[in-house]
Amino acid sequence: MRSVQSRDNFLKLTVDTEEEHMHLKTALINMKAEFKCFNLRKDRPIKVVIRGLPSCTNHEPIIETIKAYGFNILKFSQLSKFGSKQPMPLSTFKWLTA
């Protein structure tokens, strides 16, 4: 274990290896302890944004091209204006891949 820090009513544990991470997580589950575990950097989804496309752009060819490169799309959305929910004049697409 790399470090142990205490703050307020929380304990922060940091480990060095993926194996230590799995052992610690298993132990906490077995103890029925309440805990928050962050994903490893290599396991986090990739977030991608495409900007500047015309608002009439069909997103299906974009999705098919991404899939052709072997990415699994978890979520794909066209971003819109916050208040009015109208599509932006220049489309901005965002997707998460695993």
C-alpha positions in Angstrom: 0.0 0.0 0.0 1.4 3.3 -1.0 -0.4 5.7 1.4 -3.1 6.1 4.0 -4.6 9.5 4.6 -7.4 10.5 7.1 -9.6 13.5 6.6 -12.8 14.3 8.4 -14.7 11.0 8.6 -13.0 9.5 5.6 -9.9 7.3 5.0 -8.1 7.5 1.7 -6.1 4.4 0.7 -3.8 4.4 -2.3 -2.2 1.2 -3.7 0.6 0.7 -6.2 -0.6 -2.3 -8.2 -3.8 -3.6 -9.8 -3.4 -6.8 -7.7 -3.4 -4.8 -4.5 -6.4 -2.8 -5.8 -8.3 -6.0 -6.3 -7.4 -7.5 -2.9 -8.3 -4.3 -1.1 -11.6 -4.0 -3.0 -12.5 -7.7 -2.2 -11.7 -7.2 1.5 -13.9 -4.1 1.7 -16.8 -5.9 0.0 -16.4 -8.8 2.4 -16.5 -6.4 5.4 -19.6 -4.8 3.9 -17.8 -1.5 4.3 -19.1 1.6 2.5 -16.5 2.8 0.0 -15.9 4.6 -3.2 -13.5 3.1 -5.8 -12.2 5.0 -8.8 -11.7 3.3 -12.2 -8.1 2.7 -13.3 -6.9 5.1 -15.9 -6.7 2.3 -18.5 -10.3 1.2 -17.8 -11.9 4.7 -18.1 -14.0 5.4 -21.2 -12.6 7.7 -23.8 -14.5 10.9 -24.3 -14.4 12.4 -27.8 -15.9 15.7 -29.1 -16.2 16.6 -32.8 -16.9 20.3 -33.4 -17.6 22.5 -36.3 -19.8 20.2 -38.4 -23.0 21.6 -40.1 -26.1 21.1 -37.9 -27.6 19.0 -40.7 -24.8 16.4 -40.5 -26.1 12.8 -40.3 -24.5 11.1 -37.4 -25.0 7.5 -38.6 -21.9 7.4 -40.9 -19.8 8.8 -38.0 -21.0 6.0 -35.7 -20.4 3.3 -38.3 -16.8 4.6 -39.0 -16.0 4.6 -35.3 -17.3 1.1 -35.0 -15.3 0.0 -38.0 -12.2 1.0 -36.1 -13.2 -1.4 -33.3 -14.5 1.0 -30.7 -17.6 0.1 -28.7 -19.8 3.2 -28.4 -21.4 3.6 -25.0 -23.2 6.9 -25.6 -23.4 9.2 -28.7 -25.1 12.6 -28.5 -25.4 15.9 -30.4 -24.8 18.7 -27.9 -27.4 21.4 -27.7 -27.8 24.9 -26.2 -28.3 24.7 -22.4 -31.4 26.9 -22.0 -33.3 26.2 -25.2 -32.2 22.7 -25.9 -31.9 23.6 -29.6 -29.1 22.0 -31.6 -26.0 24.2 -31.9 -25.6 25.9 -35.4 -22.4 24.0 -35.8 -22.9 20.5 -34.5 -20.9 19.2 -31.7 -21.0 15.4 -31.2 -19.8 13.7 -28.1 -19.4 10.0 -27.5 -17.9 7.6 -24.9 -16.1 4.5 -26.0 -14.8 1.5 -24.2 
